[in-house]
Amino acid sequence: FWLKFSASMSASGDGEKGLLKSCRKGATGGSFVACGPCTEELYLESFEATTRKVKEDLSVCGDAALSMVSVPSPPRHHRHRATFAVRALQAGEQPKWGKKWQIPIPSEPTAWVHCGWENDECIPVDPKQAMHLSEHILGAMRGCEEFVRVGARESDDPSEVLGRNLRGAAYHSTLAGDVLITLVYQETRVARDSGGRPLRDAPEDERDGRWREAARALRRALLASGVVSELQAVNIVGRWRAKRLAEARDYAVERFPIGGRDVVLQQPESQFSNPNGPLEVKTLQYIWDQVETLFGASSQERRLLELYCGNGNNLIALAPLFVEAVGVEINRVLVTCCERNIELNGLHGKCTVIRSSAEQYCGARAETEPRRKRQKVEISLEEEQEPAERGVDMSRFDVVLVDPPRAGLDAVTREVVSTAKNLFYISCNPQALARDISESLLKTHEACSFAFFDHFPYTGGHAEVVARLRL
């Protein structure tokens, strides 16, 4: 009835599966497949069910979990990231959705639709019905369907240039009004040397120039249609195997009002950012208020450490409350973006980002040893390998914030943060959070508060939880 959430978007493989993976990399969640109304009544029913499920998962974390704060999402237009398969509509034929990597691209350019998928079956998504998506994404979807024609034929027509071998489309919008569109193609486009080896810094060829001109035409069409109010707010990226082109920027700009000021963030294409903008603002403001309650508004000599800092949204939002803020992130693209965001917000000299995994930063094994695969959530702590000797002194930080992936903390990081004075644990997986707290952190810390933010409405079990613990 409402749009269903599929958590299995991390699939890899051959054909279109592997091709679309680049657009989904780092994205939270999955594909929405069955369109329907997003009414307030339906949302409240879903929100209450998710709240009960989260409380049940956290029941092992002590009495603080019983008084958990629950913060709802807007029932409509809350999602600011979405990825779709592209399916051509053949005139006079009944559409055949089928397996998403088995549908041929028509030889002649034609109209097309966006499709979600479930169990590898494509299902069309009507932009007029997908009310969970932000209004900017819905407008961009309609504009792309009207402008682009999908087919395999070579052409100089901008609509056909953008649609040649088009297999997927990803959209990223922000509260600030930016729209980032990624068009994914089933084609290898890479220059090679005389020995057949790819050239990393090869100059753009004639096809690349035509694509850029066509992308600019699409930007103008979206502006004329009223999807966006400023031309520079539309950014278009093309992805082929072994190549990527960006018309204008390859990132979206976000602005969050936190602590009485605007936090300005660049969010890079294909990298992680929270898909629910309105709830991200409430989450950041909640953590700000918690820190302010602990210490007051003055930064004095307090220091913050964030592990898994991403593009720096938590780090930069909270930095004014501290004299020093250090972030740790392994993703090279996100580290570079975090450094730019620090400069954009005038925090150079106060904020520092270190490129490292949390495990390595906290004193993990030598680099010569193979990287251990992340354990599944169901595995208990007793089955994990003994942590290595600590490599960082947590006592110099007044607040430690961790925002790990769904699997939770590794054994080394968990052992090291167990010495933190004040620990904020942000998790998109309440089961992993409950495991880490109940089996490890409650041995050293008191659980003070829990807050559930419904970042993923209508999904049943996906939830964002912020826990505060005190040594």
C-alpha positions in Angstrom: 0.0 0.0 0.0 2.8 2.4 0.9 6.2 2.4 -0.6 8.1 -0.6 0.6 11.7 -0.5 1.7 14.1 -3.1 0.6 17.3 -3.4 2.5 19.1 -5.6 0.0 20.5 -2.8 -2.2 24.1 -3.7 -1.6 23.9 -6.5 -4.2 26.9 -6.8 -6.5 27.4 -8.9 -9.5 27.5 -8.7 -13.3 25.4 -6.8 -15.7 23.2 -4.0 -14.6 23.5 -5.1 -11.0 27.2 -4.2 -10.9 26.6 -1.1 -13.0 24.1 0.4 -10.6 26.2 -0.4 -7.5 28.4 2.7 -8.1 25.4 5.0 -7.6 24.2 3.2 -4.5 27.6 3.0 -2.8 27.3 4.3 0.7 23.6 4.9 0.5 21.5 4.0 3.5 18.5 1.8 2.7 17.2 0.6 -0.5 14.7 0.8 -3.3 11.1 1.8 -3.0 8.9 -0.3 -5.1 5.1 -0.3 -4.5 3.7 3.2 -4.8 0.8 4.4 -2.7 -0.3 7.3 -0.5 1.8 8.5 2.4 -1.0 9.7 4.7 -0.6 10.9 8.3 -2.7 8.0 9.6 -0.6 5.4 7.8 2.5 7.1 9.0 1.4 7.2 12.7 0.6 3.5 12.5 4.0 2.7 11.1 5.8 5.0 13.6 4.1 3.5 16.6 5.0 0.0 15.4 8.7 1.0 14.8 8.8 2.7 18.2 7.6 -0.5 19.9 10.2 -2.6 18.0 13.0 -0.3 18.9 12.1 -0.3 22.6 12.0 -4.1 22.5 15.4 -4.2 20.9 16.8 -1.8 23.6 15.2 -3.5 26.5 18.5 -5.2 27.5 20.1 -1.7 27.9 18.6 -0.8 31.3 15.9 1.5 32.6 17.0 4.4 30.4 15.7 2.6 27.4 12.2 2.5 28.9 12.0 6.3 28.8 13.3 6.6 25.3 12.4 9.8 23.4 10.7 9.1 20.0 10.9 11.7 17.3 8.6 11.3 14.2 9.4 12.1 10.6 7.3 14.2 8.2 5.0 11.6 6.6 5.6 13.0 3.1 8.5 14.4 1.1 11.1 13.3 3.7 13.5 11.2 1.6 16.2 13.2 -0.2 18.1 10.3 -1.9 16.7 7.7 -4.3 18.1 5.3 -7.0 16.1 3.8 -9.8 16.5 1.5 -12.8 15.5 2.9 -16.1 13.0 1.0 -18.4 12.0 2.0 -21.9 8.4 2.0 -23.0 7.9 0.3 -26.4 5.0 1.7 -28.4 2.2 -0.7 -28.9 3.7 -3.3 -26.5 2.8 -4.3 -23.0 5.7 -3.2 -20.7 7.9 -6.1 -19.6 9.6 -5.3 -16.4 11.2 -8.7 -15.5 14.8 -9.1 -14.3 16.4 -5.7 -14.3 19.6 -6.8 -16.0 17.9 -8.8 -18.7 15.8 -6.1 -20.4 17.4 -5.0 -23.7 17.8 -1.3 -24.6 15.7 -0.4 -27.7 17.5 0.6 -30.8 15.3 3.6 -31.4 15.0 6.3 -28.8 11.7 6.1 -26.8 10.0 7.2 -23.6 10.9 5.6 -20.3 9.9 5.3 -16.7 11.8 5.0 -13.4 11.6 1.6 -11.7 12.2 0.3 -8.2 12.9 -3.3 -7.7 12.3 -6.1 -5.2 13.8 -9.6 -5.5 15.3 -8.5 -8.9 11.9 -7.7 -10.3 11.5 -4.2 -11.7 8.3 -2.3 -10.8 7.5 1.2 -12.3 7.4 4.2 -10.0 5.1 7.1 -10.8 6.6 10.4 -9.7 3.0 11.7 -9.1 2.5 9.0 -6.5 5.9 8.6 -4.8 5.0 11.1 -2.0 7.8 9.9 0.3 10.4 11.6 -2.0 11.3 15.2 -1.7 9.5 17.6 -4.0 12.8 18.5 -5.7 13.4 14.8 -6.5 9.9 14.3 -7.8 10.2 17.4 -10.0 13.6 16.3 -11.3 12.2 12.8 -12.1 9.3 14.2 -14.1 11.7 16.6 -15.9 14.1 13.8 -16.8 11.3 11.6 -18.1 10.0 14.4 -20.3 13.4 15.5 -21.7 15.4 12.3 -22.1 14.8 9.5 -24.7 16.3 6.1 -24.0 17.8 4.1 -26.8 21.0 2.7 -28.3 21.3 5.0 -31.4 24.1 7.5 -31.8 22.7 11.0 -32.2 23.5 14.7 -31.7 20.0 15.4 -30.2 20.5 16.3 -26.5 17.6 14.1 -25.4 19.0 11.1 -27.2 22.6 11.8 -26.2 21.6 11.6 -22.5 19.5 8.5 -23.1 21.9 6.5 -25.1 22.4 3.2 -23.2 20.9 4.7 -20.0 20.2 2.1 -17.4 19.8 3.9 -14.1 19.2 7.3 -12.5 20.0 8.4 -8.9 18.7 11.6 -7.3 20.0 13.6 -4.3 18.3 16.7 -3.0 19.0 19.0 0.0 17.0 21.2 2.2 19.0 24.1 0.7 17.4 23.4 -2.7 20.2 21.6 -4.5 19.5 18.7 -6.8 22.2 16.3 -7.9 21.3 13.9 -10.7 23.4 10.8 -11.6 22.8 9.1 -14.9 24.2 5.6 -15.1 25.0 4.0 -18.5 25.5 0.4 -19.6 28.6 1.2 -21.6 32.4 1.2 -21.1 33.8 4.6 -21.9 37.6 4.8 -21.3 40.6 5.8 -23.4 43.4 3.2 -23.7 47.0 3.3 -24.6 48.7 1.3 -27.4 49.0 -1.6 -25.1 45.3 -1.6 -24.3 45.8 -0.2 -20.7 43.3 2.4 -19.4 44.5 6.0 -19.4 43.7 7.5 -16.1 44.0 11.2 -17.2 43.0 10.8 -20.8 41.5 14.0 -22.4 37.8 14.1 -23.0 36.7 12.9 -26.5 34.0 14.2 -28.8 31.3 12.0 -27.1 32.1 13.6 -23.7 31.7 17.1 -25.2 28.3 16.1 -26.6 27.2 14.7 -23.3 28.2 17.9 -21.4 26.2 20.0 -23.9 23.2 17.7 -23.5 23.5 17.9 -19.7 23.5 21.7 -19.9 20.3 21.5 -22.0 18.7 19.3 -19.4 19.6 21.8 -16.6 18.0 24.6 -18.6 14.9 22.5 -19.2 14.6 21.8 -15.4 15.0 25.5 -14.7 12.3 26.4 -17.2 9.9 23.9 -15.8 10.2 25.4 -12.3 11.8 22.3 -10.7 14.5 24.6 -9.2 14.8 28.3 -8.8 18.5 28.7 -9.7 20.5 27.0 -12.5 23.5 26.4 -10.3 21.4 24.3 -8.0 21.1 21.5 -10.6 24.2 19.3 -11.0 24.3 16.3 -13.3 26.8 13.5 -13.3 27.3 10.8 -15.9 28.7 7.4 -14.9 30.0 4.8 -17.3 32.2 1.8 -16.6 35.6 3.2 -15.9 34.6 6.9 -16.4 32.7 9.7 -14.7 31.8 13.2 -16.0 30.3 16.0 -14.0 28.4 19.0 -15.5 28.8 21.8 -12.9 29.5 20.3 -9.5 29.8 16.6 -8.4 28.3 17.4 -5.0 25.2 18.9 -3.5 25.3 21.7 -0.9 23.2 21.4 2.3 22.4 23.9 5.0 21.3 22.8 8.5 20.2 25.3 11.2 22.0 24.0 14.3 22.7 25.8 17.6 21.6 29.2 16.2 23.8 29.1 13.1 23.8 27.5 9.6 26.0 24.5 9.1 27.1 24.4 5.4 28.0 21.0 4.0 29.1 19.6 0.7 27.6 16.1 0.1 29.6 14.3 -2.6 27.9 12.3 -5.4 27.7 8.5 -4.7 28.8 8.9 -1.0 26.9 8.5 2.2 24.7 11.2 3.6 21.6 10.9 5.6 18.5 10.5 3.3 16.1 12.2 5.7 17.1 15.9 5.9 14.4 17.1 8.3 15.2 14.4 10.8 18.9 15.0 10.5 18.4 18.5 11.6 16.5 17.3 14.7 19.1 14.6 15.4 22.0 17.1 15.4 20.0 19.6 17.5 19.2 16.9 20.0 22.9 16.0 20.4 23.8 19.7 20.6 21.3 20.2 23.4 22.6 17.1 25.2 26.2 18.4 25.1 25.0 21.9 26.2 23.2 20.3 29.1 26.3 18.5 30.2 28.8 21.4 30.0 27.0 24.6 29.1 27.4 26.8 26.0 31.0 27.8 26.6 33.6 25.6 24.9 36.4 26.2 27.5 39.0 23.4 27.3 36.6 20.6 26.2 37.6 18.3 23.4 35.5 16.1 21.0 36.5 13.0 19.2 34.2 11.5 16.5 34.9 8.1 15.0 33.3 7.3 11.5 32.8 11.1 10.9 31.9 10.8 7.2 31.7 14.3 5.6 31.8 15.9 9.0 28.1 16.8 9.6 28.2 15.8 13.3 31.8 17.1 13.8 31.2 20.5 12.3 27.7 20.9 13.8 29.1 20.3 17.4 32.5 22.0 17.0 31.5 25.4 18.5 30.8 23.6 21.8 34.5 22.5 22.0 37.9 24.0 21.9 39.1 21.1 19.7 37.2 18.6 17.5 38.9 15.6 15.9 37.2 13.4 13.3 38.3 9.9 12.1 37.2 8.5 8.7 38.5 5.8 6.4 36.8 6.9 3.1 39.2 9.0 1.1 36.5 11.0 -0.7 34.6 11.8 2.5 37.9 12.8 4.2 38.6 15.3 1.4 35.0 16.5 1.6 35.2 16.9 5.4 38.3 19.1 5.0 36.4 21.3 2.6 33.5 21.5 4.9 35.7 22.5 7.8 37.0 25.4 5.7 33.5 26.4 4.5 32.3 26.7 8.1 35.4 28.7 9.3 36.6 26.0 11.6 40.1 25.6 10.4 42.4 25.3 13.4 39.6 24.0 15.6 38.6 20.9 13.6 40.9 18.2 12.3 40.1 15.1 10.3 42.3 12.0 10.2 42.1 9.4 7.5 42.0 6.0 9.2 39.6 3.3 10.2 38.3 3.5 13.7 40.0 0.1 14.4 43.4 1.3 13.3 43.1 4.7 15.0 42.2 2.9 18.3 45.3 0.7 18.1 44.5 -2.3 15.9 46.8 -4.9 14.4 49.7 -4.1 12.1 49.0 -3.1 8.5 50.8 -6.2 7.3 48.1 -8.4 8.7 44.9 -9.0 6.5 41.9 -6.9 7.3 39.3 -8.9 9.3 35.9 -9.0 7.7 33.2 -7.3 9.7 31.2 -9.7 11.9 27.5 -10.2 11.5 25.3 -8.5 14.0 24.1 -11.8 15.4 27.6 -12.9 16.5 28.2 -12.4 20.2 31.2 -10.6 21.7 32.7 -13.9 23.0 33.2 -15.1 19.5 35.2 -12.1 18.3 38.9 -11.9 18.4 40.6 -10.4 21.4 41.3 -6.7 20.9 44.8 -5.4 20.4 46.5 -3.0 22.7 45.0 0.4 22.8 46.7 3.1 20.6 44.9 6.3 21.7 44.2 7.9 25.1 40.5 8.6 25.4 41.1 10.6 28.6 42.1 13.7 26.6 38.6 13.9 25.1 35.6 15.0 27.1 33.1 13.6 24.6 33.5 10.7 22.2 30.9 10.3 19.5 30.7 7.1 17.4 28.5 6.6 14.3 29.4 3.2 13.0 27.9 1.3 10.1 25.0 -1.2 10.6 27.3 -3.9 12.0 28.2 -1.8 15.0 31.6 -1.4 16.7 34.5 -3.8 16.2 36.1 -5.3 19.2 39.1 -3.0 19.3 37.1 0.2 19.0 34.6 -1.0 21.5 37.3 -1.8 24.1 38.9 1.6 23.6 35.8 3.7 23.8 34.8 1.9 27.0 37.2 4.4 28.7 35.5 7.5 27.3 34.2 10.0 29.9 31.0 10.8 27.9 30.0 8.6 25.0 27.4 9.3 22.3 26.6 6.3 20.2 24.6 6.9 17.0 23.3 3.8 15.3 21.0 3.0 12.4 20.7 -0.6 13.7 19.2 -0.8 17.2 20.1 -4.5 17.5 23.8 -3.8 17.0 23.5 -0.9 19.4 21.8 -3.1 22.0 24.5 -5.7 21.6 27.4 -3.3 22.1 25.9 -1.6 25.1 24.5 -4.6 26.9 27.4 -7.0 26.4 30.3 -4.5 26.8 29.7 -0.8 27.5 27.4 -1.3 30.5 30.3 -2.9 32.3 32.0 0.5 32.4 29.3 3.0 31.7 25.8 4.1 32.8 23.3 4.4 30.1 21.8 7.9 30.6 19.4 8.5 27.7 18.1 7.1 24.4 16.4 8.9 21.6 14.8 7.3 18.5 14.6 9.3 15.3 12.4 7.9 12.5 14.9 8.5 9.7 13.4 5.7 7.6 9.6 5.9 7.7 7.4 3.0 6.6 10.3 0.5 6.8 9.2 -1.4 9.8 12.6 -2.1 11.4 15.1 0.5 10.2 15.7 3.2 12.8 18.2 5.8 14.0 19.0 5.8 17.7 21.2 8.1 19.7 22.4 6.8 23.1 24.3 8.8 25.7 26.5 6.9 28.2 28.5 8.2 31.1 31.6 6.6 32.7 
